[in-house]
């Protein structure tokens, strides 16, 4: 295709020297050649920062070195450096199929859209899997918000979307910023602010983003520990902020974001129970009780009864001090 506008691709980099070369090679090998690759070294302590500088041999690569501040601050620095008409993001341990951006930018242009969303492939150590079938369609901003919050939809990720510059930048130098006080859910809040500004969102059947799952050391790696609880607290805060944001802007899908908050309340109650932190568990059981009451009022039509019932059963089990093995089994249902 004729390359219409510069695409700025922002890649936060922190201690990923094992994976980053594959990621960068896949970006620079895109069929869509008119790109600006922005590597933001977030204070890496391995060779990641040096490897970023080695890639400056390609004139399309911009490197930013900064003190460690987390993925949100790295993405904010990347946006500051972005010159493109389009902006997107890639995680440094993921990689792309060569035709991905060419196809999505074409569909944005053909449909005069503000954002293009595309599919992704869950990539494990020894196999790959597409969990959700992605369909081609045109959505309004409100419809895109609904479909991104839906766990079976497009998800609240930023790396499977391309944004027109005027959606990210409110004015010439004033852009929507990622919240730097959250470690999980920060991308969801940023995305909601972008989508609410959209008139048209194009959904593409293109499925060329390889999302590396369950990488040890990643921000979303699973385990029962205090670090996971910290992540759940951040996810809860993001859910509550997202709900308030949508409610204030008159979005009818605000209840979907509150469901995410209740989900995190449930997780925090269960996690603290399994770790034997009785004081914290008591506090989160109280929040779960209040959250379920509020959410149940939102769902007067009786929908989502399975989720509400599971949360109530877990609440009862923890209240009566049921054996942890039973609580753990119920969590997995």
Long-range contacts (C-beta under 8 A, 24 or more apart in sequence): 1-32, 1-102, 1-105, 1-106, 3-32, 3-33, 3-34, 4-34, 4-85, 4-105, 4-109, 5-34, 5-84, 5-85, 5-86, 5-105, 6-34, 6-35, 6-36, 6-83, 6-84, 6-85, 6-86, 7-32, 7-34, 7-35, 7-36, 7-84, 7-85, 7-86, 7-87, 7-88, 7-101, 7-105, 7-162, 8-35, 8-36, 8-38, 8-78, 8-81, 8-82, 8-83, 8-84, 8-86, 8-87, 8-88, 9-35, 9-36, 9-37, 9-38, 9-88, 9-89, 9-90, 9-101, 10-38, 10-40, 10-75, 10-78, 10-79, 10-82, 10-87, 10-88, 10-89, 10-90, 11-37, 11-38, 11-39, 11-40, 11-78, 11-89, 11-90, 11-91, 11-92, 12-40, 12-42, 12-71, 12-74, 12-75, 12-78, 12-89, 12-91, 12-92, 13-39, 13-40, 13-41, 13-42, 13-44, 13-48, 13-49, 13-52, 13-74, 13-92, 14-41, 14-42, 14-43, 14-44, 14-48, 14-68, 14-71, 14-74, 14-92, 15-44, 15-45, 15-46, 15-48, 15-217, 16-44, 16-48, 16-92, 16-93, 17-44, 17-46, 17-47, 17-48, 17-51, 19-92, 19-93, 19-94, 19-212, 19-215, 20-48, 20-51, 20-52, 20-92, 20-93, 21-51, 22-95, 23-90, 23-91, 23-92, 23-93, 23-94, 23-95, 24-55, 24-61, 25-95, 26-95, 26-96, 26-97, 26-98, 27-90, 27-96, 28-55, 28-58, 28-60, 28-61, 29-98, 30-96, 30-98, 30-99, 30-100, 30-101, 30-102, 31-98, 31-99, 31-101, 31-102, 32-101, 32-102, 32-105, 35-60, 35-84, 35-101, 36-60, 36-62, 36-82, 36-83, 36-84, 37-61, 37-62, 38-62, 38-63, 38-64, 38-78, 38-81, 38-82, 39-63, 39-64, 40-64, 40-66, 40-74, 40-75, 40-77, 40-78, 40-81, 41-65, 41-66, 42-66, 42-68, 42-69, 42-70, 42-71, 42-73, 42-74, 43-67, 43-68, 43-69, 48-92, 69-180, 70-180, 70-183, 71-178, 71-186, 71-219, 72-178, 72-179, 72-180, 72-182, 72-186, 73-178, 73-180, 75-158, 75-178, 75-190, 76-177, 76-178, 76-180, 79-168, 79-175, 79-177, 80-175, 82-165, 82-168, 84-165, 85-164, 85-165, 86-162, 86-163, 86-164, 86-165, 87-162, 87-163, 87-165, 87-168, 88-158, 88-159, 88-161, 88-162, 88-163, 89-158, 89-159, 90-159, 90-209, 91-159, 91-211, 91-212, 93-212, 93-215, 93-218, 94-123, 94-159, 94-209, 94-210, 94-211, 94-212, 95-210, 96-208, 96-209, 96-210, 97-208, 97-209, 97-210, 98-208, 99-206, 99-208, 100-206, 100-208, 100-209, 101-162, 103-204, 103-206, 103-208, 104-162, 104-204, 104-206, 105-162, 107-202, 107-204, 107-206, 108-162, 108-164, 108-202, 111-138, 111-200, 111-202, 112-200, 113-138, 113-164, 113-200, 113-201, 113-202, 114-141, 114-163, 114-164, 114-166, 114-167, 114-197, 114-198, 114-199, 114-200, 114-201, 115-144, 115-161, 115-162, 115-163, 115-164, 115-167, 115-194, 115-195, 115-198, 115-201, 115-202, 116-161, 116-162, 116-201, 116-202, 116-203, 116-204, 117-144, 117-148, 117-154, 117-160, 117-161, 117-201, 117-202, 117-203, 117-204, 118-160, 118-161, 118-162, 118-203, 118-204, 118-206, 118-207, 118-208, 118-209, 119-160, 119-204, 119-205, 119-206, 119-207, 119-208, 119-209, 120-157, 120-159, 120-160, 120-207, 120-209, 120-210, 120-211, 121-207, 121-208, 121-209, 121-210, 121-211, 122-211, 122-213, 123-210, 123-211, 123-212, 123-213, 124-213, 124-214, 128-210, 130-207, 134-203, 134-204, 134-205, 134-207, 135-203, 135-205, 136-203, 136-204, 136-205, 137-203, 138-200, 138-201, 138-202, 138-203, 139-200, 139-201, 139-202, 139-203, 140-198, 140-199, 140-200, 140-201, 141-195, 141-196, 141-197, 141-198, 141-199, 141-200, 141-201, 142-196, 142-251, 142-252, 142-253, 143-201, 144-195, 144-198, 144-201, 145-192, 145-195, 145-196, 145-246, 145-251, 145-253, 146-253, 146-256, 147-203, 148-191, 148-195, 149-253, 149-256, 149-257, 149-260, 150-256, 154-203, 156-187, 156-188, 156-191, 156-192, 157-187, 157-191, 158-187, 158-190, 158-191, 159-209, 159-211, 160-209, 161-191, 163-194, 167-194, 167-197, 167-198, 168-194, 179-241, 182-234, 182-237, 182-238, 183-219, 183-230, 183-231, 183-234, 184-219, 184-220, 184-231, 184-232, 184-234, 184-235, 184-238, 185-234, 185-235, 185-237, 185-238, 185-239, 185-242, 186-234, 186-238, 188-238, 188-242, 189-238, 189-241, 189-242, 189-245, 192-242, 192-245, 192-246, 192-257, 193-245, 196-249, 196-251, 224-271, 224-274, 224-275, 226-275, 228-271, 229-268, 229-271, 229-272, 229-275, 232-264, 232-267, 232-268, 232-271, 233-264, 233-268, 235-260, 235-264, 235-267, 236-261, 236-264, 236-265, 236-268, 239-263, 239-264, 255-295, 255-298, 255-299, 258-291, 258-294, 258-295, 258-298, 259-295, 259-304, 259-307, 261-291, 262-288, 262-291, 262-292, 262-295, 262-311, 263-307, 265-291, 266-310, 266-311, 266-314, 269-314, 269-315, 269-318, 270-314, 270-318, 270-327, 270-331, 273-318, 273-324, 273-327, 274-324, 274-327, 274-328, 281-318, 285-315, 285-318, 285-319, 288-315, 289-315
